[in-house]
């Protein structure tokens, strides 16, 4: 009997020793070989390859000061929890990632709290007013669903709550959580960037000036080296001498042509064409119709919209699109100030939808526009996809179900705002206004001899078919134009409308377009991720509150008791069987 006990004791000691050795080896291996297992269905906690690459580049401490601390509604606590978990994921891949959660409303000194909040607003953080409902009363609370990222001597604001026009609060919250990885890693990418790709904004054909594009030029400069480029019939404007194998090389990763108002000379077209043939990317923002609000204000409330000749139709047709010389009217439109009557001898001004300014709500799941806020257009036209053999054409943005297009020349009058629209006339739904083209493009000069344009003065590495490339065509140059404050002349952020005080998704759309053209599609893939909402039914919980509480209290106890009874039963049965055998 004594030997048996000793043998059992030795076996137990051996098992314990082996267990400790296995645990030690697992810890040793995990120290050198990092791995994580994500068991969620949508791989919620699996970071993308782009995110991991950017995290590897962080060579010094980078700190996230997150202002989601305090007593606020449950949905914002969820955003706080998800933010913390995402930052934990970041830190698991790089120890330089640090974070802390701060309550900007902590304390009893109201003056100090107000001063802290004002400082955060000056640093670029946007507060949100939240309604708090309690049994006693309803109140409003100011919170900052934002973060400040610091790296070396740089500081960068990050908005964690991404408001979307017309979306309910729970959907806004879910979209924000879906975009957490993008929002946070984009801040990392922005603050650590060293070598920037070059972007060229074409000028010389009446394109928008720096003031009208101030905000997007400033925003792009965080990621790219932005330059204004005048082609002026010179090959060196867009290209440079290369190697024997590749005599000509592009200077820029992409070029932007923003709302030109005059025709392109053939030489300039040729160099843009060859820029594309050598793999260059182009963002076209074109208005084929002359129509401006300034003309309406100067004349007695009406003007004529007529076609504008940019001398680009043949080139765009060859690449796969045609921008029509018409104007779109959409019942989903931006309101503008309009005199609706008199009050006390003074004109009464109200905001009335101006159907020539469509608000485009993205419905495509393409990474460029997925989860974007509504985008504001002005005097835009329809785009047809044509020709372009072998070119993949993707409609990124289209009008609402209640829209129509009128051919030019056409009378544009403010009187339309005095009339109730007939929905039956707005019977041309989903008119394309932004199209992505991808593939091998054919040169518009494919069957022409370049010397017929240039004579014998220059030699060219002429290409008839491009390397795989892409371009985006948008039928509205004002998408990239920011508004200007009249008194100070200060540019507003792109997408902000000074009359409605709403911010549309124009800036994010343009940034996404440039990122996609410059092959940073990994960042956009992060943005397009979708997480399923698993929201509790609040009304059901309220009705069955007592039952749920009872189940949550008693069920675990009952399960433990049941497990004990089953264990006792099998143990008793085993010992009874041993006695009978002996």
C-alpha positions as CSV (number, residue, x, y, z in Angstrom):
1,X,0.0,0.0,0.0
2,X,2.9,2.3,0.9
3,X,4.7,1.7,-2.4
4,X,1.4,2.5,-4.3
5,X,1.1,5.8,-2.5
6,X,4.8,6.6,-3.2
7,X,4.3,5.7,-6.8
8,X,1.3,8.0,-7.1
9,X,3.2,10.8,-5.4
10,X,6.2,10.4,-7.8
11,X,3.8,10.4,-10.8
12,X,2.2,13.6,-9.6
13,X,5.6,15.3,-9.1
14,X,6.7,14.2,-12.5
15,X,3.4,15.6,-14.1
16,X,3.9,18.9,-12.2
17,X,7.5,19.1,-13.3
18,X,6.6,18.4,-16.9
19,X,3.8,21.0,-16.8
20,X,6.2,23.7,-15.4
21,X,8.7,22.9,-18.1
22,X,6.1,23.1,-20.8
23,X,4.8,26.4,-19.5
24,X,8.4,27.7,-19.3
25,X,9.1,26.6,-22.9
26,X,5.8,28.2,-24.2
27,X,6.7,31.5,-22.5
28,X,10.3,31.3,-23.9
29,X,9.1,30.6,-27.4
30,X,6.4,33.3,-27.2
31,X,9.0,35.9,-26.1
32,X,10.9,35.3,-29.4
33,X,8.0,34.3,-31.7
34,X,5.1,36.7,-31.5
35,X,1.6,35.5,-32.5
36,X,-2.0,36.3,-31.7
37,X,-5.1,34.3,-32.4
38,X,-8.3,36.1,-33.4
39,X,-11.4,34.0,-32.9
40,X,-14.0,36.7,-33.9
41,X,-15.9,36.0,-37.1
42,X,-15.0,39.3,-38.8
43,X,-11.4,39.3,-37.5
44,X,-12.0,42.4,-35.4
45,X,-8.7,42.1,-33.6
46,X,-6.5,41.2,-36.6
47,X,-4.4,44.2,-37.8
48,X,-3.9,44.7,-41.5
49,X,-0.5,44.4,-43.2
50,X,-0.4,48.1,-43.8
51,X,-1.0,48.9,-40.1
52,X,1.8,46.5,-39.0
53,X,4.2,48.0,-41.6
54,X,3.5,51.5,-40.2
55,X,3.9,50.3,-36.6
56,X,7.3,48.9,-37.5
57,X,8.5,52.3,-38.6
58,X,7.8,53.9,-35.2
59,X,11.3,54.3,-33.8
60,X,10.6,56.5,-30.8
61,X,7.8,56.9,-28.2
62,X,4.5,57.9,-29.7
63,X,1.7,58.8,-27.2
64,X,-2.0,58.9,-27.7
65,X,-3.8,61.2,-25.2
66,X,-7.4,60.0,-25.5
67,X,-10.1,62.3,-24.0
68,X,-12.7,59.6,-23.6
69,X,-12.6,59.3,-19.8
70,X,-15.4,60.2,-17.4
71,X,-19.1,59.4,-16.8
72,X,-20.9,59.5,-20.1
73,X,-23.5,57.4,-21.9
74,X,-23.0,53.7,-22.6
75,X,-22.4,54.0,-26.3
76,X,-19.4,56.3,-25.7
77,X,-18.1,53.9,-23.1
78,X,-18.2,51.3,-25.9
79,X,-16.1,53.7,-28.1
80,X,-13.7,54.1,-25.2
81,X,-13.3,50.4,-24.7
82,X,-12.8,49.7,-28.5
83,X,-10.2,52.5,-28.7
84,X,-8.3,51.0,-25.7
85,X,-8.4,47.5,-27.2
86,X,-7.1,48.9,-30.6
87,X,-4.3,50.7,-28.9
88,X,-3.5,47.6,-26.9
89,X,-3.2,45.8,-30.3
90,X,-0.9,48.5,-31.6
91,X,1.3,48.2,-28.4
92,X,1.5,44.5,-28.8
93,X,3.4,45.0,-32.1
94,X,5.5,48.0,-30.9
95,X,6.4,48.9,-27.4
96,X,6.9,52.5,-28.5
97,X,3.1,52.9,-28.6
98,X,1.9,54.5,-25.4
99,X,-1.5,55.9,-24.4
100,X,-3.5,57.4,-21.5
101,X,-7.1,58.3,-21.1
102,X,-7.9,61.8,-19.8
103,X,-11.1,63.4,-18.5
104,X,-11.1,67.0,-19.7
105,X,-14.1,67.8,-17.5
106,X,-12.6,66.5,-14.3
107,X,-12.8,68.7,-11.2
108,X,-15.2,71.2,-9.7
109,X,-13.6,74.5,-11.0
110,X,-15.8,75.3,-14.0
111,X,-13.5,78.1,-15.2
112,X,-10.6,75.7,-15.3
113,X,-12.7,73.1,-17.1
114,X,-13.8,75.7,-19.7
115,X,-10.2,76.8,-20.2
116,X,-9.1,73.2,-20.8
117,X,-11.9,72.6,-23.3
118,X,-11.0,75.8,-25.2
119,X,-7.3,74.7,-25.4
120,X,-8.4,71.3,-26.8
121,X,-10.6,73.1,-29.4
122,X,-7.7,75.3,-30.4
123,X,-5.6,72.2,-31.0
124,X,-8.2,70.9,-33.5
125,X,-10.3,68.6,-31.3
126,X,-14.1,68.8,-32.0
127,X,-16.4,68.4,-29.0
128,X,-19.8,66.7,-29.1
129,X,-22.9,67.6,-27.1
130,X,-24.5,64.5,-25.7
131,X,-28.0,64.3,-24.1
132,X,-27.9,62.4,-20.8
133,X,-31.3,61.0,-19.7
134,X,-31.7,60.0,-16.1
135,X,-34.7,59.2,-13.9
136,X,-34.6,62.7,-12.4
137,X,-33.9,64.9,-15.4
138,X,-32.4,65.3,-18.9
139,X,-29.2,67.3,-19.4
140,X,-26.5,68.0,-22.0
141,X,-22.9,67.0,-21.6
142,X,-19.9,68.2,-23.6
143,X,-17.5,65.4,-24.4
144,X,-14.4,65.1,-26.6
145,X,-14.4,61.8,-28.6
146,X,-10.9,62.6,-29.8
147,X,-7.2,62.0,-29.2
148,X,-4.0,64.0,-29.4
149,X,-1.0,62.1,-30.8
150,X,2.5,63.3,-29.9
151,X,5.7,62.1,-31.5
152,X,9.0,63.8,-30.9
153,X,8.1,67.5,-31.3
154,X,5.0,66.9,-33.4
155,X,1.4,66.9,-32.2
156,X,-1.7,65.8,-34.2
157,X,-5.4,65.8,-33.4
158,X,-7.5,62.7,-34.3
159,X,-11.3,62.6,-34.4
160,X,-12.6,59.3,-33.2
161,X,-16.3,59.9,-33.7
162,X,-17.0,60.3,-37.4
163,X,-20.4,62.0,-37.9
164,X,-22.3,61.0,-41.0
165,X,-25.0,63.2,-42.4
166,X,-28.5,61.7,-42.0
167,X,-27.2,58.6,-40.1
168,X,-28.7,57.6,-36.7
169,X,-26.5,57.7,-33.6
170,X,-26.0,54.0,-33.4
171,X,-24.8,53.8,-37.0
172,X,-22.5,56.8,-36.5
173,X,-21.0,55.0,-33.5
174,X,-20.6,51.7,-35.4
175,X,-19.0,53.5,-38.4
176,X,-16.6,55.2,-36.0
177,X,-15.6,51.9,-34.4
178,X,-15.2,50.3,-37.9
179,X,-12.8,53.2,-38.7
180,X,-10.8,53.1,-35.5
181,X,-7.9,51.2,-37.0
182,X,-7.8,53.6,-40.0
183,X,-8.2,56.8,-37.8
184,X,-5.4,55.8,-35.4
185,X,-2.9,54.3,-37.9
186,X,-3.5,57.2,-40.3
187,X,-2.4,59.5,-37.5
188,X,0.7,57.3,-37.0
189,X,1.4,57.4,-40.8
190,X,0.9,61.1,-40.9
191,X,3.1,62.0,-37.9
192,X,6.1,59.7,-38.8
193,X,6.3,60.3,-42.6
194,X,9.8,61.1,-43.8
195,X,10.0,60.8,-47.6
196,X,6.9,62.0,-49.4
197,X,5.7,61.2,-53.0
198,X,5.4,64.2,-55.3
199,X,1.9,65.4,-56.4
200,X,1.5,68.0,-59.2
201,X,-1.4,70.4,-59.4
202,X,-1.6,71.5,-63.0
203,X,-2.1,75.3,-63.7
204,X,-2.1,77.5,-66.8
205,X,-5.6,76.7,-68.0
206,X,-7.6,78.7,-65.5
207,X,-7.5,76.0,-62.8
208,X,-8.5,76.8,-59.2
209,X,-5.8,78.9,-57.4
210,X,-4.1,78.2,-54.1
211,X,-6.6,80.2,-52.0
212,X,-9.6,78.2,-53.4
213,X,-7.7,74.9,-52.7
214,X,-5.9,76.0,-49.5
215,X,-7.3,73.3,-47.2
216,X,-6.7,70.3,-49.5
217,X,-3.2,71.5,-50.4
218,X,-2.4,71.8,-46.7
219,X,-3.9,68.4,-45.9
220,X,-2.2,66.6,-48.8
221,X,1.2,68.2,-47.7
222,X,1.1,66.0,-44.6
223,X,1.5,62.9,-46.9
224,X,2.9,64.2,-50.2
225,X,5.2,66.8,-51.6
226,X,2.7,69.1,-53.3
227,X,3.7,71.4,-56.2
228,X,2.0,73.7,-58.7
229,X,3.0,72.7,-62.3
230,X,2.6,74.7,-65.5
231,X,3.1,72.5,-68.5
232,X,3.6,75.3,-71.0
233,X,4.3,72.8,-73.8
234,X,7.5,71.5,-72.2
235,X,8.3,67.8,-71.6
236,X,10.4,68.5,-68.6
237,X,7.3,69.9,-66.7
238,X,6.0,66.4,-66.1
239,X,8.8,64.0,-67.0
240,X,12.6,63.7,-66.7
241,X,15.5,61.9,-68.3
242,X,15.9,58.4,-67.0
243,X,18.1,55.4,-68.0
244,X,18.9,53.7,-71.3
245,X,16.2,51.1,-70.6
246,X,13.7,53.8,-69.6
247,X,14.7,57.1,-71.3
248,X,11.8,59.1,-69.8
249,X,10.5,58.9,-66.2
250,X,7.6,60.7,-64.6
251,X,8.4,63.4,-62.0
252,X,5.1,62.9,-60.1
253,X,3.2,60.0,-58.7
254,X,0.0,61.7,-59.7
255,X,-1.2,65.0,-61.1
256,X,-4.5,66.8,-60.3
257,X,-6.4,68.9,-62.9
258,X,-8.8,71.0,-60.8
259,X,-11.6,72.9,-62.6
260,X,-9.8,74.4,-65.7
261,X,-11.8,77.1,-67.5
262,X,-10.0,77.3,-70.8
263,X,-8.9,74.9,-73.6
264,X,-5.8,72.8,-73.4
265,X,-3.3,73.2,-76.2
266,X,-2.3,70.1,-78.1
267,X,1.2,70.1,-76.7
268,X,0.0,70.1,-73.1
269,X,-2.5,67.3,-73.9
270,X,0.3,65.3,-75.5
271,X,2.5,65.5,-72.4
272,X,-0.4,64.6,-70.1
273,X,-1.1,61.6,-72.4
274,X,2.5,60.4,-72.3
275,X,2.6,61.0,-68.5
276,X,-0.3,58.5,-68.4
277,X,1.4,56.1,-70.9
278,X,4.5,56.0,-68.6
279,X,2.4,54.9,-65.6
280,X,1.3,58.3,-64.3
281,X,-2.0,58.7,-62.4
282,X,-4.5,61.6,-63.0
283,X,-7.3,63.0,-60.9
284,X,-9.6,64.9,-63.3
285,X,-12.1,67.5,-61.8
286,X,-13.8,69.1,-64.7
287,X,-16.8,71.3,-65.3
288,X,-18.0,70.9,-68.9
289,X,-20.6,73.6,-68.4
290,X,-20.2,77.3,-67.6
291,X,-22.4,78.0,-64.7
292,X,-21.5,80.1,-61.6
293,X,-23.4,81.4,-58.6
294,X,-21.7,84.8,-59.1
295,X,-23.5,85.2,-62.4
296,X,-26.8,84.5,-60.7
297,X,-26.1,87.1,-58.0
298,X,-25.0,89.8,-60.5
299,X,-27.9,89.3,-62.9
300,X,-31.6,89.5,-61.8
301,X,-31.7,86.0,-60.4
302,X,-31.0,84.1,-63.6
303,X,-28.2,83.1,-66.0
304,X,-27.5,80.8,-68.9
305,X,-25.6,77.5,-68.5
306,X,-23.7,76.7,-71.7
307,X,-21.0,74.2,-72.8
308,X,-17.3,74.8,-72.1
309,X,-14.7,73.6,-74.6
310,X,-11.7,72.2,-72.7
311,X,-10.3,70.3,-75.8
312,X,-10.2,67.1,-73.7
313,X,-13.2,65.2,-75.0
314,X,-11.1,63.0,-77.4
315,X,-8.6,62.2,-74.7
316,X,-11.2,61.2,-72.1
317,X,-13.2,59.2,-74.7
318,X,-10.1,57.2,-75.6
319,X,-9.5,56.5,-71.9
320,X,-13.1,55.3,-71.4
321,X,-15.4,58.1,-70.3
322,X,-17.4,61.0,-71.7
323,X,-18.5,64.0,-69.6
324,X,-21.8,65.4,-71.0
325,X,-22.5,69.1,-71.4
326,X,-25.6,69.0,-69.2
327,X,-26.5,70.0,-65.7
328,X,-27.9,67.7,-63.0
329,X,-30.8,68.7,-60.7
330,X,-31.3,66.5,-57.6
331,X,-34.0,66.8,-54.9
332,X,-31.3,65.8,-52.3
333,X,-29.6,69.2,-52.5
334,X,-27.6,71.7,-50.5
335,X,-29.7,74.6,-49.1
336,X,-28.6,78.1,-49.9
337,X,-29.8,81.5,-48.4
338,X,-32.9,82.7,-50.3
339,X,-35.3,85.6,-49.8
340,X,-38.7,84.0,-49.1
341,X,-40.6,87.1,-48.1
342,X,-40.8,90.3,-46.0
343,X,-40.9,90.6,-42.2
344,X,-41.2,94.0,-40.6
345,X,-40.1,95.7,-43.8
346,X,-37.0,93.5,-43.9
347,X,-36.3,90.7,-46.3
348,X,-36.8,87.3,-44.7
349,X,-34.0,84.9,-45.6
350,X,-34.3,81.2,-45.3
351,X,-32.2,78.2,-46.3
352,X,-33.9,76.5,-49.3
353,X,-32.6,73.5,-51.3
354,X,-30.9,74.5,-54.5
355,X,-31.3,71.5,-56.8
356,X,-28.2,72.4,-58.9
357,X,-26.1,71.6,-55.8
358,X,-26.6,67.9,-55.3
359,X,-25.6,66.2,-52.1
360,X,-24.2,62.8,-53.1
361,X,-24.5,60.0,-50.5
362,X,-21.9,57.3,-51.3
363,X,-23.5,53.8,-51.7
364,X,-20.6,52.0,-53.3
365,X,-18.5,49.6,-51.2
366,X,-15.3,50.6,-53.0
367,X,-12.6,51.6,-50.5
368,X,-12.4,55.1,-51.9
369,X,-16.0,56.0,-50.8
370,X,-17.0,53.3,-48.4
371,X,-18.2,54.8,-45.1
372,X,-17.7,58.3,-46.3
373,X,-20.0,61.2,-45.3
374,X,-22.2,62.8,-47.9
375,X,-20.3,64.8,-50.6
376,X,-21.3,68.3,-51.8
377,X,-21.3,69.1,-55.5
378,X,-22.1,72.3,-57.4
379,X,-23.3,72.5,-61.0
380,X,-22.2,69.0,-61.9
381,X,-22.8,67.0,-65.1
382,X,-23.4,63.3,-66.0
383,X,-20.6,60.9,-66.9
384,X,-21.0,58.1,-69.5
385,X,-18.6,55.1,-69.6
386,X,-17.6,54.5,-73.2
387,X,-15.0,52.6,-75.3
388,X,-11.7,52.2,-73.4
389,X,-11.0,48.6,-74.4
390,X,-9.8,46.5,-71.5
391,X,-10.4,49.3,-69.0
392,X,-12.2,48.5,-65.8
393,X,-14.8,51.2,-65.0
394,X,-16.2,51.7,-61.5
395,X,-18.8,54.3,-60.6
396,X,-17.8,55.8,-57.3
397,X,-20.5,58.4,-56.9
398,X,-24.0,58.8,-58.3
399,X,-27.0,61.0,-57.7
400,X,-30.1,60.0,-55.6
401,X,-33.2,58.3,-56.8
402,X,-34.8,61.7,-57.5
403,X,-32.6,63.4,-60.0
404,X,-32.6,64.5,-63.7
405,X,-30.2,66.1,-66.2
406,X,-31.0,69.1,-68.5
407,X,-29.1,69.7,-71.7
408,X,-27.3,73.0,-72.3
409,X,-27.7,75.7,-73.2
410,X,-30.3,76.1,-70.4
411,X,-31.8,78.8,-68.3
412,X,-30.8,78.7,-64.6
413,X,-33.2,80.7,-62.5
414,X,-33.6,81.2,-58.7
415,X,-37.4,81.1,-59.4
416,X,-37.2,77.3,-59.2
417,X,-36.9,77.7,-55.4
418,X,-40.4,79.3,-55.2
419,X,-42.0,76.2,-56.7
420,X,-42.9,72.9,-55.2
421,X,-40.9,70.3,-57.2
422,X,-42.8,67.6,-59.1
423,X,-41.1,64.3,-58.1
424,X,-42.4,62.7,-61.3
425,X,-40.0,64.9,-63.4
426,X,-37.0,63.8,-61.4
427,X,-37.0,60.4,-63.0
428,X,-33.4,59.8,-63.8
429,X,-31.9,58.0,-60.8
430,X,-28.3,57.2,-60.0
431,X,-26.6,59.5,-62.6
432,X,-22.8,58.9,-62.4
433,X,-20.7,61.9,-61.3
434,X,-17.4,60.2,-60.4
435,X,-15.8,57.2,-62.2
436,X,-12.6,55.2,-61.5
437,X,-10.7,53.9,-64.6
438,X,-8.1,51.1,-64.2
439,X,-6.1,49.2,-66.7
440,X,-3.8,49.7,-69.7
441,X,-4.8,52.9,-71.5
442,X,-4.3,53.6,-75.2
443,X,-2.8,56.8,-76.2
444,X,-5.1,59.3,-77.9
445,X,-2.2,59.9,-80.3
446,X,-1.9,56.2,-81.1
447,X,-2.5,56.5,-84.8
448,X,-0.8,59.9,-85.2
449,X,2.9,60.8,-85.7
450,X,4.0,63.0,-82.8
451,X,6.2,65.0,-85.2
452,X,3.0,66.3,-86.9
453,X,2.5,68.3,-83.7
454,X,6.1,69.1,-82.7
455,X,8.0,69.1,-86.0
456,X,11.6,67.8,-85.8
457,X,12.7,69.9,-82.8
458,X,12.4,67.3,-80.1
459,X,12.7,63.5,-79.8
460,X,10.4,61.5,-77.6
461,X,10.1,58.1,-76.1
462,X,6.5,57.8,-77.5
463,X,4.4,55.1,-76.0
464,X,1.1,53.9,-77.5
465,X,-0.1,51.7,-74.6
466,X,0.4,52.5,-71.0
467,X,1.7,50.3,-68.2
468,X,-1.1,49.3,-65.8
469,X,-2.4,52.6,-64.5
470,X,-5.5,54.3,-63.1
471,X,-7.3,57.7,-63.1
472,X,-10.4,59.2,-61.5
473,X,-12.8,61.4,-63.4
474,X,-15.1,63.7,-61.5
475,X,-17.6,66.0,-63.2
476,X,-17.4,68.9,-60.8
477,X,-14.3,70.9,-60.0
478,X,-16.0,72.5,-56.9
479,X,-15.7,69.2,-55.0
480,X,-12.1,70.2,-54.3
481,X,-12.8,74.0,-53.7
482,X,-13.1,75.3,-50.1
483,X,-15.3,78.2,-49.2
484,X,-13.8,81.6,-48.2
485,X,-14.8,83.7,-45.2
486,X,-15.9,87.0,-46.6
487,X,-14.7,89.3,-43.9
488,X,-11.2,87.9,-43.3
489,X,-10.6,86.1,-46.6
490,X,-9.7,83.0,-44.5
491,X,-10.3,79.7,-46.2
492,X,-12.7,77.3,-44.5
493,X,-12.0,73.6,-44.2
494,X,-12.8,71.7,-47.4
495,X,-16.3,70.3,-47.2
496,X,-17.5,72.9,-44.6
497,X,-20.6,74.9,-45.7
498,X,-20.8,78.3,-44.0
499,X,-24.5,78.7,-44.5
500,X,-25.7,75.4,-43.0
501,X,-22.7,74.9,-40.7
502,X,-22.4,71.3,-41.9
503,X,-19.2,69.5,-42.9
504,X,-19.4,67.2,-45.8
505,X,-17.0,64.4,-46.8
506,X,-15.3,66.3,-49.7
507,X,-11.9,66.3,-48.0
508,X,-11.9,62.6,-47.1
509,X,-13.0,61.8,-50.6
510,X,-10.2,63.8,-52.3
511,X,-7.6,62.4,-49.9
512,X,-8.9,58.9,-50.6
513,X,-8.7,59.5,-54.3
514,X,-5.1,60.6,-54.2
515,X,-4.1,57.8,-51.8
516,X,-5.7,55.2,-54.1
517,X,-4.0,56.7,-57.2
518,X,-0.7,56.7,-55.4
519,X,-1.0,53.0,-54.6
520,X,-1.6,53.4,-50.9
521,X,-4.6,51.1,-51.3
522,X,-3.7,49.3,-48.0
523,X,-4.9,52.3,-46.0
524,X,-8.2,52.4,-47.9
525,X,-8.6,48.6,-47.4
526,X,-8.5,49.3,-43.6
527,X,-11.1,52.0,-44.0
528,X,-13.5,49.7,-45.9
529,X,-13.6,47.0,-43.1
530,X,-17.1,46.3,-41.8
531,X,-17.9,45.2,-38.2
532,X,-21.3,43.7,-37.4
533,X,-23.3,45.6,-34.8
534,X,-24.4,43.4,-31.9
535,X,-26.6,45.9,-30.1
536,X,-28.9,44.8,-27.3
537,X,-32.6,45.5,-27.7
538,X,-33.2,48.2,-25.0
539,X,-37.0,47.9,-25.0
540,X,-36.8,44.1,-24.5
541,X,-34.3,44.6,-21.7
542,X,-36.5,47.1,-19.9
543,X,-39.6,44.9,-20.2
544,X,-37.8,41.7,-18.9
545,X,-35.3,43.4,-16.5
546,X,-36.2,41.2,-13.5
547,X,-36.1,38.0,-15.4
548,X,-32.7,38.8,-16.9
549,X,-31.3,39.8,-13.6
550,X,-32.6,36.5,-12.0
551,X,-31.2,34.4,-14.8
552,X,-27.8,36.1,-14.5
553,X,-27.7,35.6,-10.8
554,X,-29.1,32.1,-10.4
555,X,-28.0,30.3,-13.7
556,X,-24.3,30.3,-12.9
557,X,-25.0,28.9,-9.4
558,X,-27.3,26.2,-10.8
559,X,-24.7,25.2,-13.4
560,X,-22.0,24.9,-10.7
561,X,-24.3,22.8,-8.5
562,X,-25.3,20.6,-11.5
563,X,-21.7,20.1,-12.4
564,X,-20.9,19.1,-8.8
565,X,-23.8,16.6,-8.7
566,X,-22.6,15.0,-12.0
567,X,-19.1,14.8,-10.7
568,X,-20.3,13.2,-7.5
569,X,-22.4,10.7,-9.4
570,X,-19.6,9.5,-11.7
571,X,-17.1,9.4,-8.8
572,X,-19.5,7.3,-6.7
573,X,-20.1,5.0,-9.7
574,X,-16.4,4.5,-10.3
575,X,-15.6,3.6,-6.7
576,X,-18.6,1.2,-6.6
577,X,-17.3,-0.5,-9.7
578,X,-13.8,-0.8,-8.2
579,X,-15.2,-2.4,-5.0
580,X,-17.2,-4.9,-7.0
581,X,-14.1,-5.8,-9.1
582,X,-11.9,-6.3,-6.1
